[in-house]
Amino acid sequence: QVQLVESGGGLVRAGGSLRLSCAASGSIFKINVMGWYRQAPGKQRELVAAIPTGGSTVYADSVKGRFTISRDNAKNTVTIEMNSLKPEDTAVYYCHARLVPTTTRGLEFAYWGQGTQVTVSS
């Protein structure tokens, strides 16, 4: 079984900072991409940032220059530092990974964390 477990999140005032972390565990052969999505009430889930293994990071335009994503490949973790937070960043943030479990003979699957609430007050 593969799990993504998130930590961090909470309530912060506009202009403040938060850090979200996510750890992937279980029978993992390799991780191809780790990243973060978010979903605000009444809106679709959207990509915030992602890091492909050996590739370039990708950021949503709305968070460029404010958020920084990083990975620790040895620990199978991904962290996002969120600075200069705005009320419009309020959402449930989900960790996401595309990885190959040891049990799927090379097939890649997508996994999601349980989500963590980020609320930015004005």
Helices and strands as residue ranges (DSSP letters): E 2-8, E 10-13, E 18-26, E 28-39, E 46-52, E 58-59, G 61-63, E 67-72, E 77-82, G 87-89, E 91-101, E 109-112, E 116-121
